[in-house]
Amino acid sequence: MLKFLYFLIFLTPLCYFSGFWWLICSLLFFVSFVYFFFFPYFFCWGGLGYIFGCDLISYGLVLLSLWICVLMILASESVFRHGYFSGFFAFVVIALTIMLYCTFSSISLLSFYIFFESSLIPTLFLILGWGYQPERVQAGIYLLFYTLLASLPLLVGILFIYNSLGSLCLFLLCGGNSLVGGLFYVCMVFAFLVSMPMFMVHLWLPSAHVEAPVAGSMILAGVLLKLGGYGLLRVFPVLFSFGFGFGVVWVALSLVGGLFVSLFCMRQTDLKSLIAYSSVAHMSMVIGGIMTLNYWGVCSSFALMVAHGLCSSGLFCLSNISYERFGSRSLLVNSGLINLMPSMAMWWFLLSACNMAAPPSLNLLGEIGLLSSLVSWSWCLMFVLVFLSFFSAAYTLYMYSYSQHGSTYSGVYSCSLGYVREFLLLFLHWFPLNLIILSVDVTVFWV
């Protein structure tokens, strides 16, 4: 694992030379391609070096992080074209890639916590430095306030685990059930629920998305929301016996909250806000699946996290492509796009279909597994899940039909086609999303 880390660290000097933007992008593509061949076939920890290692959960999320960070540079070509501090932007993206790589490949809970918190700093720089509106300062404060405040009890819980078990190594954490109490359980779980985010502590996410540049939205939706799910999967070996009693609270709260958020989506007129709220609705199912603590729930939640990372990031790229043409994210302005950008309408359709879990996308696999796990856990959840799935399709259709059809905005007089770079960017989101389902054993049946 260290060889990839050193490769990323030695990329940082290239940021200080002008004209190296596409070389950095190409080298990140290269490291993603090489990492693809380091698949852990034995379904256990491998690649151990210093405090880093990799099992199948880590591998999938590290590969997702590398992939999304490459596409962030590809999507932010306007920063390079206008000379808007492009060198510092590339440095922030590489720093964020390093933090996420270290977070997902840490084998110690303490180093995981340190890198988990450190990944917020480059994200804050992205929002404050390259955001669009003056409200980006408030959005950045929201982001830090929610996540840091919830993470302080987690640090206390990690130190308590070390004091009780004498180790923080992730694969030695079994057998800590004797030290579990109600307060300890909430301390360990709450930080990850805020990071995902769960309903009622989700307000930081829409504001951060709306104010962030396209790269900030891509990394927020694509990877940073997955830190919460990854953390829950890592700490539940300690909390396993106590998790059954408290699970019903989180499952009920997240699923009912997901239903409410789906209704919020039907009222949104801002494209980015709509996609951000849909992320909260999808993550509510992931929380429910993890909290059931059964085989199908845990495996399918991992599949849906990977699928949502690619799909949601692609939708944010599409909204940014429209924003660069029209200067607005409002659905009132971005209507009738099929007349102005007919070649983009196909990508709107394909990614919207993936967002509503249409076959053959990986979203379908994740959602079917989560539905079966939640209904087997309690048949009463069937009533909530029916409406959750229905409204998920409803707000996606609302977004697609309102943006593509109807009369065009009267202030727009020209037809604009997409660049090859933009088509490549969207293809690199959509193609892996529909390709991974061919290897179901890797994404789901890995326990």
Secondary structure as the mmCIF struct_conf table of DSSP 4:
data_model
#
loop_
_struct_conf.conf_type_id
_struct_conf.id
_struct_conf.beg_label_comp_id
_struct_conf.beg_label_asym_id
_struct_conf.beg_label_seq_id
_struct_conf.end_label_comp_id
_struct_conf.end_label_asym_id
_struct_conf.end_label_seq_id
HELX_RH_AL_P HELX_RH_AL_P1 LEU A 2 ILE A 9
TURN_TY1_P TURN_TY1_P1 PHE A 10 LEU A 11
HELX_RH_3T_P HELX_RH_3T_P1 THR A 12 TYR A 16
BEND BEND1 PHE A 17 PHE A 17
TURN_TY1_P TURN_TY1_P2 SER A 18 GLY A 19
HELX_RH_AL_P HELX_RH_AL_P2 TRP A 21 TYR A 35
TURN_TY1_P TURN_TY1_P3 PHE A 36 PHE A 37
TURN_TY1_P TURN_TY1_P4 TYR A 41 PHE A 42
BEND BEND2 PHE A 43 CYS A 44
STRN STRN1 GLY A 46 GLY A 49
TURN_TY1_P TURN_TY1_P5 TYR A 50 ILE A 51
STRN STRN2 PHE A 52 CYS A 54
HELX_RH_AL_P HELX_RH_AL_P3 LEU A 56 ALA A 75
TURN_TY1_P TURN_TY1_P6 SER A 76 SER A 76
HELX_RH_AL_P HELX_RH_AL_P4 GLU A 77 ARG A 81
TURN_TY1_P TURN_TY1_P7 HIS A 82 GLY A 83
BEND BEND3 TYR A 84 PHE A 85
HELX_RH_AL_P HELX_RH_AL_P5 SER A 86 SER A 105
STRN STRN3 SER A 106 SER A 106
STRN STRN4 SER A 108 SER A 108
HELX_RH_AL_P HELX_RH_AL_P6 LEU A 109 SER A 118
TURN_TY1_P TURN_TY1_P8 SER A 119 SER A 119
HELX_RH_AL_P HELX_RH_AL_P7 LEU A 120 TRP A 130
BEND BEND4 TYR A 132 GLN A 133
TURN_TY1_P TURN_TY1_P9 PRO A 134 GLU A 135
HELX_RH_AL_P HELX_RH_AL_P8 ARG A 136 LEU A 165
BEND BEND5 GLY A 166 GLY A 166
STRN STRN5 CYS A 169 CYS A 169
HELX_RH_3T_P HELX_RH_3T_P2 LEU A 170 LEU A 172
TURN_TY1_P TURN_TY1_P10 CYS A 174 GLY A 175
HELX_RH_3T_P HELX_RH_3T_P3 ASN A 177 LEU A 179
HELX_RH_AL_P HELX_RH_AL_P9 GLY A 182 SER A 195
TURN_TY1_P TURN_TY1_P11 MET A 196 PRO A 197
HELX_LH_PP_P HELX_LH_PP_P1 MET A 198 MET A 198
TURN_TY1_P TURN_TY1_P12 PHE A 199 MET A 200
BEND BEND6 VAL A 201 VAL A 201
TURN_TY1_P TURN_TY1_P13 LEU A 203 LEU A 203
HELX_RH_AL_P HELX_RH_AL_P10 TRP A 204 GLU A 211
BEND BEND7 ALA A 212 ALA A 212
HELX_RH_AL_P HELX_RH_AL_P11 VAL A 214 ILE A 219
HELX_RH_PI_P HELX_RH_PI_P1 LEU A 220 LEU A 224
HELX_RH_AL_P HELX_RH_AL_P12 LEU A 225 CYS A 265
TURN_TY1_P TURN_TY1_P14 MET A 266 ARG A 267
STRN STRN6 ASP A 270 ASP A 270
HELX_RH_AL_P HELX_RH_AL_P13 LEU A 271 MET A 291
TURN_TY1_P TURN_TY1_P15 THR A 292 LEU A 293
BEND BEND8 ASN A 294 ASN A 294
HELX_RH_AL_P HELX_RH_AL_P14 TYR A 295 PHE A 326
BEND BEND9 GLY A 327 GLY A 327
STRN STRN7 SER A 330 SER A 330
TURN_TY1_P TURN_TY1_P16 LEU A 331 VAL A 333
BEND BEND10 ASN A 334 ASN A 334
HELX_RH_AL_P HELX_RH_AL_P15 LEU A 337 LEU A 340
HELX_RH_AL_P HELX_RH_AL_P16 PRO A 342 ASN A 355
TURN_TY1_P TURN_TY1_P17 MET A 356 ALA A 357
TURN_TY1_P TURN_TY1_P18 PRO A 359 PRO A 360
BEND BEND11 SER A 361 SER A 361
HELX_RH_AL_P HELX_RH_AL_P17 LEU A 362 TRP A 377
TURN_TY1_P TURN_TY1_P19 TRP A 379 CYS A 380
HELX_RH_AL_P HELX_RH_AL_P18 LEU A 381 GLN A 404
BEND BEND12 HIS A 405 GLY A 406
HELX_LH_PP_P HELX_LH_PP_P2 SER A 407 TYR A 409
TURN_TY1_P TURN_TY1_P20 SER A 410 GLY A 411
HELX_LH_PP_P HELX_LH_PP_P3 LEU A 417 TYR A 419
HELX_RH_AL_P HELX_RH_AL_P19 VAL A 420 LEU A 435
HELX_RH_3T_P HELX_RH_3T_P4 ILE A 436 LEU A 438
HELX_RH_AL_P HELX_RH_AL_P20 VAL A 440 THR A 443
TURN_TY1_P TURN_TY1_P21 VAL A 444 VAL A 444
#
